[in-house]
């Protein structure tokens, strides 16, 4: 049974857990209540070993938890929609028997633009809207002062706040206020998606994984060894290193012969020990005085996992600069796994428009998806063929040919030129279309 820590003010935590237990009875929901949102970091760091995942009542505690060392894959939060803000207006208009004309609102900027769009709409329908955007580290007293000073000056009829403590204090002072809390629908939707994600991650971790390792130029290595026993000793040390890796990932080792080995385990175990795998590969390359490469494959069956691993190993031969290539069950390829240069892309494309263009230009799907992934990863607004050649470890001539083919089928275009410091023609800059 998975344990999920629910973090937030007591009002929110109680509502979330009550509804979550109705939706999912095979998981344990544990309350972690705070008085101040700044307590979130300490709660998460102290109790992280006691839970498998964290669910936060809103974006503020989620953002604070994201600043800890806890993996973001373990964190999620209730996503507010514009309905939470409109509900406050509706309730207050009913209580005051009039439409709210002047309002103050505090809000934390979040990746979702829903709240911002809703506020823009509200601003068109009220006389005055006073807005305060704040960071998660703000002192709630500052938010209280913002609303209360406007109330005392007679500039607002109503205040909307993200902090329950600010809402309580405003009400004590006689200020009509509303705390933006998640609706039942929002809680239900988030919990449902989150529990489905947890179940998916479980099946994902228990997928079959295959690690196929190869000692490069093994035949040449044997020829260089003048004493026959020396290569056998090296093979024994190789198996010792690989058995240590097997022990770490609870896997089984199969010797394929001629410097090739395959290890079978689960996806979760292999992904958790990528750094250890890199260390063992480096150790073997030093002892063997040659390069060691690996292909990693994940799938639902042993056959497909081994097939993906073999395909990954073949890619390391195509590009000498890459040591490890991982291919996941959904077709995602990850090159230079565990390194700064790590690049993730798919060898599948589903857009018929792009497929038709690639076919017409005689460009492989894999090449296009790889370039597309690189442009996104590097946040390039534009790039040169030299940029591509450097990052993808290919010749500049090959990069020029590929980009020219992309331009010919309108999947890329020239967007400018860059003057060289030395004499010569300006360098063309490109964008993907």
C-alpha positions, 0 to 999 in steps of 0.5 A: 500500500502506497503512503501519500503525505497530504500537506496544507492548512488543517481545513484543506488537509481534512477536505482533501483526505476525506474525499481522497479516501472515497476515491482510492481505498488502496492507498494510505493518506497521512495528514501533515498540517502546518500553521505557516506555509514556510513550515512545508520544507521542514515537514517534507524533509523530516518525513520524506522517508515515511511516505512514497508521494506528497500531495499539497493543498495548493501551489504555495506549499508545492513550490516550497517543497520543490526547493528541497532535495525530494524528487519532483516526481513525488510531488503534486498539488491541487490545481485551482481553476477560475471557479474558485475565484468566481465562487468567492464573488458569488458568495460575497455578492449574495451575503452583501446583496449587491454586486462587488464593485471594488476588490483586493486580491493576492495571488502567487504567479504559477505556470498555469495561466488560468488565474491570470486570465480570470483576473483579467476578466474580473478587472473588466467587470469591476470598478477597481481591482487591487492586485498583489502578486507575491513570492512563496517566501512572503510574510503573511503579515504583508498580505494582511497589511495590503488588504487591511490598508485598502479597507481602512482607506475605503477603497475595497468592499471585499478581499480575496486571499490565498492564505487562510491565516490572512482570511481569518485575521481580516474577518476578525477585523470586520473585513469581508474576505474570502479564502481561495481554497480548492473546490470539491471537483478540483480535489476530486480531479487532482486526486484521481489523476495523481493516484492513476499516475502512482499506479502507472509508475508502479507498473513502469518500475516493474517493467523488464529491463535489459542492459547489454554491454559490449567491450569494443574490439574484443577480438583485437584485444585478444590478439594483443594479449601474448599470454592466453591466460591474461585474457582469461584473467581479464574476463574473470575480473570483468565478470566480477565487476558485472556480478557486483552490478547484478547484485546492486540491481538484483539482476541476472548475468548472461555471458553472450561471448566475444566481449558481450554481456546482458543483464536482466532486471527491472526498470526501477532497479536499473534506473536507480543505479545508472551512476553505479553502471557508469562507474563499472563501465569506466572501471572496465574500460581502464582495465581493458584499455578499450571502450565499453558501451551499453544499450538499455532497453525497457519493455513488458516482455523479455524479448522486446526489452532485449530488442530495445537494448540491442538497438541502443547498443547499435546506436553507440556504434553509430556515434563514438561519443556516446557510451550509453543509449536507453530505449524505453517501451514507448519508443523514447530514446535517451542518449548519453544517459546520466550525463550533462549531454543527455538528450531524449527524443522519440524515433516515432512521429504521429503528425501526418503532415510532418511524416509526409514532409520527411518522406518527401525530403528523404529525412529519417524520423529519428534525425528530425526528432533528434534535432527537434529535441536538441533545439528544445533542450538548448532553448535555441531561438535559432541555430547554425549548422555548426551548432548542430554538428557540435552538439550531435557529434557529426561533421558540419558537412553532414549537418549542412546537408540535413538542414538543407533537406529540412529547408527544402520541405519547409520544416526549417527556414533561414531566419538571419545571418551571423557575421564572422570575426574573420573574413568569409561569408556570413553564417546562416542561422536557421529555425525549425518551422 
